[in-house]
């Protein structure tokens, strides 16, 4: 099996007709991702460690915290630690 980003391949044993057969199994990776908006912890979610920037941007837009990426004055991603710091000048009071 080829290696894919966000997926690990593990050795496994499956039972076919009552007999163990060695095989491999693809398992999705997950890690926590915490988003901070204007210095406040907003959310921690479990996600694939792939394209976290786009997940965070989509979350901020879908929750009404920003209208588009250009609303952000700062955006920093620490992929290794699973942290995102975003700054926006205007965040609706009823967002989230």
Secondary structure, DSSP 8 states (H G I E B T S, - for coil): ----TTEEEEEEEEEETTEEEEEEEEEE--EEEEEEETTEEEEEEEE-SSSHHHHHHHHHHHTTS-SSGGGEEEEEEETTTTEEEEEES---TT--
